[in-house]
Amino acid sequence: MNHGTLLAAIDLGSNSFRLEIGRYDHGQIDRIEYLKETVRQGNGLDEERNLTQEAMQRGWDCLARFAERLSGFKKSQVRAVATQTLREAKNRDVFLKRGCEILGFPIEVIAGTEEARLIYQGVSHLLPHSQERRLVVDIGGRSTEIILGAGTQATETASFHVGSVAWSMAYFPNGEFTEQTFYRAEIAAQAVLEEALNQYPRNQWDTAYGASGTVGAVADILRIAGWPDGQISREGLNWLVKCLLRAGQVDRVRLEGLKEDRRAVIGGGVSVLRALMELLKISTLHVAQGALRHGVLFDMVEREDETSDARDVSVQRLAQKFVVDAAQGQRVRQVSAHLFRKIDPVAGSLPSPALRKLSWAATLHEVGIAISHSDYHKHGAYILDNADMLGFSMPELHRLGLLVLGQRGKLKKLDIEIESPEFSKLLLVLRLAIILCHARKDPELQGLALSCHEGKRNFSLHASAAWAVQHPQSAHLLRQESAAWQKTSWSFDFVTT
């Protein structure tokens, strides 16, 4: 990445939408601008877990203002991620379709574990270099992320369905603060977070850090009240709860440092934070400067470097977990890349996002065999649609799963995706590579010529007659492949001369 490049990260959270713009400078990112709007989409989920029209409109209006600020930015300079509310919303596609049009850039819904990894990236990059073992917690509007790590590497990530907006709605719906409501809220939070005891025991970390909204809001109140700056102690938190109990009602709370956009969710946030600190035996929580949006920015830089992309590591880990035949994956990967460069030299030049997608699909194309040899392509697609793979957004995993699903069998199941030239090219070369490598040995590619006529939506594979005679099984499978493509909007011709 060139020094001086502007990058923008958008965090579509349950309580707030945030836009962070930074300039890349020799491994660091210097802030240029930061915008935050309280949207409270987390309040807009109805009983059927659909976003209300009003909640969607609040989000769209905010994205329109962000879009104006991002005018002139290229797609490669912007990444927008959405978290728990849009993970939950059944009608999220309605919001995302319109939201992407308004913003002018794609919006990715990320899994909870990926959100946790990015939070740790943001926190760790803005802390002094150290090998201390870190515990990082982030209490969001509808989810709480907990991470263990050292340096810039997260070693344990988890996301729990508990947050300031959700808990305020459930346990403080009328804004009333009593000892009973706080007790019920904290017990409920501990019930959700209890499994964290096994994943994050006290002997596994040296220092605890808190990131983002709830932690920052509580720290501001405590600092102004005379408690140590940049820290939240259990004693300080207990003092804050007593202040809220004395007020009795959220509208009567008079605390310096409590911003109006935090007032409505302070009860839920504090109850979750106190439950978490007690459960994990955190005596002092240090306030971190980094957050999810910073992690997104640093991840954009790392994705430019093929040697440090977290997605590559995740693919290899999944392949190892399901005992995938590594030699066959490597074979299919090399042949499919060779074929792709023949039909799209521009997209196939390095560094190539298309080639990376193809590489992941080739590596994992047999991942479903661990479940059953029968219909293993379907099992593989299911695994990818439901796996927690750090570095990947949920849409990225779904598209990867579609390639794995389409590697064999009829193509009717992929009618909509096949309309995309890029997807069709990737799918074709993956299917051809699997055919050519069917004997699980390096295939003879000399005498084969693959071409694409995109305007005519046609692929052609020319082989010499001698090649067809020497490889009768491959030739038979390629003729079957030609018949399969005739039933789509594309055609594939296998020609021997």
C-alpha positions in Angstrom: 0.0 0.0 0.0 1.3 3.4 -1.0 2.2 5.8 1.9 -0.3 8.6 2.1 -3.2 6.5 0.9 -6.5 7.5 2.5 -8.6 4.7 4.1 -12.1 4.8 5.5 -13.8 2.3 7.9 -17.5 2.4 8.7 -18.9 0.5 11.7 -22.6 0.0 11.6 -23.2 -0.8 15.3 -26.4 -1.5 17.1 -26.3 1.8 19.0 -24.1 4.1 16.7 -22.8 4.3 13.2 -19.2 5.4 13.0 -16.9 6.6 10.2 -13.1 6.7 10.7 -10.9 8.2 8.0 -7.2 7.7 8.3 -4.0 8.1 6.2 -1.6 5.2 5.9 1.9 6.2 6.9 4.7 3.6 7.2 2.7 0.9 9.0 0.6 3.4 11.0 -2.7 5.0 10.3 -3.1 8.7 11.3 -6.6 9.9 11.9 -8.0 12.4 9.5 -11.6 12.6 10.6 -14.0 10.7 12.9 -17.8 10.9 12.6 -20.3 9.3 14.9 -24.1 9.3 14.9 -26.4 7.6 17.4 -28.8 5.6 15.2 -30.0 3.0 17.7 -30.9 0.4 15.1 -30.8 -2.2 18.0 -34.0 -0.6 19.3 -35.7 -1.1 16.0 -36.0 -4.9 16.0 -39.6 -6.0 16.4 -40.8 -9.2 18.0 -40.3 -11.1 14.6 -36.7 -9.8 14.5 -37.4 -7.5 11.6 -36.0 -4.0 11.5 -38.8 -1.4 11.5 -39.1 1.0 8.7 -38.2 3.9 11.0 -35.0 2.1 12.2 -34.0 1.4 8.6 -34.6 5.0 7.6 -32.5 6.3 10.5 -29.7 4.1 9.2 -30.1 5.1 5.6 -30.1 8.8 6.5 -26.8 8.4 8.4 -25.3 6.5 5.5 -26.3 9.3 3.1 -24.3 11.8 5.2 -21.3 9.4 5.3 -21.6 9.0 1.5 -21.2 12.7 1.0 -18.0 12.7 3.0 -16.6 9.8 1.1 -17.2 11.3 -2.3 -14.2 10.6 -4.4 -13.0 7.6 -2.5 -12.4 4.4 -4.5 -13.9 1.0 -3.6 -10.5 -0.2 -2.4 -10.2 2.6 0.1 -13.5 2.0 2.0 -14.8 -0.9 4.0 -18.1 -1.0 5.8 -19.0 -3.7 8.3 -22.2 -4.4 10.2 -22.5 -6.2 13.5 -25.1 -7.8 15.8 -28.3 -6.0 14.8 -27.9 -6.8 11.2 -26.7 -10.3 12.0 -30.1 -10.8 13.7 -32.4 -8.9 11.5 -34.5 -11.2 9.2 -35.0 -8.4 6.7 -31.4 -7.3 6.7 -31.2 -7.8 2.9 -33.8 -5.0 2.5 -31.7 -2.6 4.6 -28.4 -3.7 3.0 -29.6 -3.4 -0.6 -30.8 0.2 -0.2 -27.9 1.0 2.2 -25.2 -0.1 -0.3 -26.9 2.1 -3.0 -26.9 5.1 -0.7 -23.4 4.7 0.6 -21.9 3.8 -2.8 -19.8 1.0 -1.3 -20.5 -2.7 -0.2 -21.6 -3.3 3.4 -20.4 -6.6 4.9 -22.2 -8.3 7.8 -19.5 -9.9 9.8 -19.7 -12.9 12.3 -19.3 -12.3 16.0 -15.9 -14.0 16.1 -14.7 -11.9 13.2 -15.9 -8.7 15.0 -13.9 -9.8 18.0 -10.8 -10.4 15.9 -11.1 -6.9 14.4 -11.7 -5.3 17.8 -8.5 -6.9 19.0 -6.6 -5.6 15.9 -7.8 -2.1 16.6 -6.9 -2.2 20.3 -3.5 -3.9 20.0 -2.3 -1.6 17.2 -2.9 1.5 19.3 -1.2 0.0 22.4 2.6 0.1 23.0 4.4 -2.9 21.7 4.4 -5.6 24.4 4.3 -9.3 24.9 1.9 -9.0 27.8 -1.1 -11.4 27.6 -4.1 -9.2 27.0 -7.8 -9.7 27.7 -10.0 -7.3 25.7 -13.7 -6.8 26.2 -16.1 -4.7 24.1 -19.7 -4.2 25.2 -21.7 -3.2 22.2 -25.4 -2.5 21.8 -26.5 -6.1 21.3 -23.4 -8.2 21.6 -20.3 -8.4 23.8 -16.9 -9.5 22.4 -14.2 -11.0 24.6 -10.7 -11.7 23.2 -7.4 -13.1 24.5 -4.2 -12.2 22.7 -0.5 -11.2 22.8 1.1 -8.6 20.6 -1.2 -8.1 17.6 -2.4 -11.7 17.5 -5.7 -12.8 18.9 -5.6 -16.3 20.3 -9.2 -16.7 21.6 -12.2 -14.9 20.3 -15.9 -15.1 21.3 -19.1 -13.1 20.9 -22.0 -13.2 23.3 -25.6 -12.0 22.8 -25.7 -9.5 25.5 -25.3 -5.7 25.2 -26.2 -2.2 26.4 -29.2 -1.7 24.1 -30.6 -5.2 24.5 -30.2 -5.2 28.3 -31.7 -1.7 28.6 -34.7 -2.7 26.6 -35.2 -6.0 28.5 -34.5 -4.9 32.1 -34.9 -1.1 32.2 -37.7 -0.6 29.7 -39.2 2.4 31.6 -35.8 3.8 32.7 -36.4 2.8 36.3 -33.3 2.0 38.4 -33.8 -0.2 41.5 -31.6 -2.8 43.3 -34.0 -5.5 41.9 -33.7 -4.4 38.3 -29.9 -4.2 38.5 -29.8 -7.6 40.2 -31.9 -9.3 37.6 -30.0 -7.6 34.7 -26.6 -8.7 36.1 -27.7 -12.3 36.9 -29.1 -12.6 33.3 -25.9 -11.3 31.9 -23.8 -13.7 33.9 -26.0 -16.6 32.7 -25.1 -15.7 29.1 -21.4 -15.0 29.8 -20.8 -17.9 32.1 -19.2 -20.1 29.5 -16.5 -17.4 29.2 -15.1 -18.7 32.6 -13.6 -21.7 30.8 -12.3 -19.8 27.8 -10.8 -16.8 29.7 -9.6 -18.0 33.1 -7.7 -15.4 35.2 -4.4 -17.2 34.8 -4.4 -16.7 31.0 -4.1 -12.9 30.9 -2.0 -10.2 32.5 -3.9 -7.0 31.7 -7.5 -6.4 30.9 -8.6 -3.7 28.4 -12.0 -2.3 27.6 -12.9 -0.9 24.2 -15.7 1.3 22.6 -19.0 2.8 23.8 -20.0 1.5 27.2 -16.5 1.3 28.6 -15.7 4.8 27.3 -18.9 6.3 28.7 -18.3 4.8 32.1 -14.7 5.9 32.2 -15.6 9.5 31.3 -18.0 9.6 34.2 -15.6 8.1 36.7 -12.7 10.4 35.6 -14.7 13.6 36.1 -15.8 12.3 39.5 -12.2 12.0 40.6 -11.5 8.3 39.9 -8.2 7.4 38.2 -8.1 8.4 34.5 -8.2 5.7 31.9 -9.3 3.0 34.3 -12.5 1.4 35.6 -12.3 -0.4 39.0 -15.0 -2.5 40.5 -15.1 0.1 43.3 -15.7 2.9 40.9 -18.4 0.9 39.1 -20.2 0.1 42.4 -20.1 3.9 43.1 -21.7 4.6 39.7 -24.5 2.1 40.3 -25.2 3.8 43.7 -25.5 7.1 41.9 -28.0 5.6 39.4 -30.0 4.0 42.2 -30.2 7.4 44.1 -31.5 9.0 40.9 -34.1 6.2 40.6 -35.0 7.1 37.0 -32.8 7.6 33.9 -34.3 11.0 33.3 -33.3 12.2 36.8 -29.6 11.1 36.5 -27.3 14.1 36.8 -23.8 12.9 36.2 -21.1 15.0 34.6 -19.6 13.2 31.6 -22.8 11.3 30.8 -23.6 12.2 27.2 -27.2 12.3 26.1 -26.7 9.6 23.4 -25.6 7.3 26.2 -28.3 8.1 28.8 -30.9 5.7 27.4 -28.6 2.7 27.5 -26.5 3.4 30.6 -28.4 1.0 32.8 -28.0 -1.9 30.5 -24.3 -1.1 29.8 -23.4 -0.8 33.4 -25.1 -4.0 34.5 -23.4 -6.0 31.7 -20.0 -4.4 32.6 -20.3 -5.1 36.3 -21.4 -8.7 35.6 -18.5 -9.2 33.3 -15.9 -7.8 35.6 -17.1 -9.9 38.5 -17.4 -13.1 36.5 -13.9 -12.8 35.0 -12.3 -11.4 38.2 -11.3 -8.2 36.6 -10.3 -5.8 39.4 -9.2 -3.0 37.0 -10.2 -2.5 33.4 -7.9 -0.2 31.4 -9.5 1.9 28.7 -8.2 1.2 25.2 -8.1 3.8 22.4 -8.6 1.3 19.6 -11.9 -0.2 18.5 -13.6 -2.1 15.7 -13.2 0.6 13.2 -9.5 0.8 13.8 -9.2 -2.9 13.4 -11.0 -2.6 10.0 -8.5 0.0 8.8 -5.4 -2.1 9.8 -7.1 -5.2 8.3 -7.4 -3.4 5.0 -3.7 -2.8 5.0 -2.9 -6.4 5.9 -5.2 -7.7 3.1 -2.9 -5.9 0.6 -0.1 -8.2 1.8 -0.6 -11.8 0.8 1.7 -13.0 3.6 -0.4 -11.6 6.4 -4.0 -12.0 5.3 -5.9 -13.7 8.1 -8.2 -15.3 5.6 -5.4 -17.5 4.3 -4.6 -18.8 7.8 -8.3 -19.5 8.4 -8.6 -21.5 5.1 -5.6 -23.6 6.1 -6.9 -24.2 9.6 -10.3 -25.4 8.3 -8.6 -27.7 5.7 -6.5 -29.2 8.5 -9.5 -29.5 10.9 -11.5 -31.5 8.3 -8.4 -33.5 7.1 -8.6 -32.3 3.5 -6.3 -34.0 1.0 -3.7 -31.2 0.9 -1.9 -32.6 -2.2 -5.2 -32.7 -4.2 -6.1 -29.2 -3.1 -2.7 -27.9 -4.2 -3.1 -29.7 -7.6 -6.6 -28.2 -8.2 -5.4 -24.8 -7.0 -2.5 -24.7 -9.5 -4.5 -26.0 -12.5 -7.5 -23.7 -11.9 -5.2 -20.6 -11.5 -3.4 -21.6 -14.8 -6.8 -21.9 -16.6 -8.1 -18.6 -15.1 -5.1 -16.7 -16.4 -5.9 -18.0 -19.9 -9.4 -16.6 -20.0 -8.8 -13.4 -17.9 -5.2 -12.3 -18.0 -6.0 -8.9 -16.3 -8.0 -10.4 -13.4 -5.5 -13.2 -13.2 -2.4 -11.0 -12.7 -0.9 -10.7 -9.3 -2.0 -9.5 -6.8 -5.5 -10.8 -7.8 -8.6 -10.8 -5.5 -10.2 -13.2 -8.0 -7.3 -15.7 -7.8 -7.4 -15.6 -4.0 -11.1 -16.6 -4.0 -10.2 -19.3 -6.5 -7.3 -20.5 -4.3 -9.5 -20.7 -1.2 -12.3 -22.6 -3.1 -9.7 -25.1 -4.6 -8.1 -25.7 -1.2 -11.5 -26.4 0.5 -13.4 -28.0 -2.4 -13.3 -31.4 -0.6 -13.9 -30.2 2.9 -17.4 -31.8 2.9 -15.9 -35.3 2.4 -15.3 -35.4 6.2 -19.1 -35.6 6.5 -19.9 -37.9 3.6 -18.5 -38.8 0.2 -22.0 -38.6 -1.1 -22.9 -35.0 -2.1 -19.8 -33.7 -0.4 -20.1 -30.5 -2.4 -23.3 -29.8 -0.6 -21.8 -30.6 2.8 -18.8 -28.4 2.0 -21.1 -25.4 1.2 -23.0 -25.9 4.4 -19.8 -25.9 6.4 -18.6 -22.7 4.8 -22.0 -21.0 5.4 -21.9 -21.9 9.1 -18.2 -21.8 10.0 -16.5 -19.1 12.1 -13.6 -18.2 9.8 -11.5 -15.2 11.0 -10.9 -12.6 8.4 -14.0 -13.4 6.3 -17.3 -11.6 6.3 -20.5 -13.6 6.1 -21.2 -12.7 2.5 -17.6 -13.7 1.6 -18.1 -17.1 3.2 -21.4 -17.5 1.4 -19.9 -16.8 -2.0 -17.0 -19.1 -1.3 -19.6 -21.8 -0.3 -21.4 -21.2 -3.6 -18.2 -22.0 -5.5 -17.7 -25.2 -3.5 -21.4 -26.1 -4.0 -21.1 -25.5 -7.8 -17.9 -27.6 -8.3 -19.9 -30.6 -9.5 -23.4 -31.6 -10.5 -26.1 -29.5 -12.3 -25.7 -25.8 -12.6 -29.4 -24.9 -12.3 -28.9 -24.3 -8.5 -26.6 -21.4 -9.3 -28.7 -19.6 -12.0 -28.5 -16.1 -10.4 -24.8 -16.3 -9.6 -23.9 -17.5 -13.1 -25.2 -14.3 -14.5 -22.0 -12.7 -13.1 -19.1 -13.1 -15.5 -16.5 -13.2 -12.7 -18.4 -15.9 -10.8 -18.9 -17.9 -14.0 -15.2 -17.8 -14.9 -14.2 -18.9 -11.4 -16.7 -21.7 -11.4 -15.8 -22.9 -14.8 -12.1 -23.2 -14.2 -12.7 -24.8 -10.8 -14.9 -27.4 -12.4 -12.4 -28.0 -15.2 -9.5 -28.3 -12.8 -11.3 -30.9 -10.7 -12.1 -32.9 -13.9 -8.5 -32.7 -15.1 -7.2 -33.7 -11.7 -9.7 -36.6 -11.3 -7.0 -39.2 -11.2 -5.3 -37.4 -8.3 -2.1 -36.8 -10.2 -0.7 -33.8 -12.1 -2.6 -33.5 -15.4 -1.1 -33.1 -18.8 -2.1 -29.6 -19.9 0.0 -29.4 -23.0 -2.3 -29.5 -26.0 -5.1 -27.7 -24.2 -6.2 -24.2 -25.1 -9.0 -22.4 -23.1 -10.6 -19.2 -24.3 -13.5 -17.0 -23.3 -15.8 -14.9 -25.5 -17.5 -12.8 -22.8 -19.8 -11.0 -25.3 -21.1 -14.3 -26.6 -21.1 -15.7 -23.0 -19.1 -18.7 -24.3 -16.1 -20.7 -23.2 -14.2 -23.0 -25.4 -11.6 -25.7 -24.6 -9.6 -27.0 -27.6 -7.7 -30.2 -27.3 -5.7 -32.1 -29.8 -7.1 -35.4 -31.0 -4.0 -37.1 -29.6 -4.7 -35.6 -26.1 -8.2 -36.9 -26.2 -7.0 -40.4 -27.1 -4.4 -40.4 -24.4 -7.0 -39.2 -21.8 -10.3 -40.8 -22.6 -11.8 -40.4 -19.1 -11.0 -36.7 -19.0 -12.4 -36.2 -22.5 -15.6 -38.0 -21.5 -16.0 -35.8 -18.4 -15.3 -32.7 -20.5 -18.1 -33.6 -23.0 -20.4 -34.0 -20.0 -19.3 -30.7 -18.8 -20.2 -29.1 -22.1 -23.7 -30.5 -21.8 -24.1 -29.1 -18.3 -23.3 -25.6 -19.4 -25.8 -25.7 -22.3 -28.6 -25.4 -19.7 -27.3 -22.0 -18.4 -27.0 -18.5 -19.9 -23.4 -19.5 -20.8 -22.1 -22.2 -23.1 -19.0 -24.3 -22.9 -17.6 -26.1 -25.9 -15.1 -28.9 -25.8 -13.5 -29.2 -29.2 -10.9 -31.8 -30.4 -8.9 -31.1 -33.6 
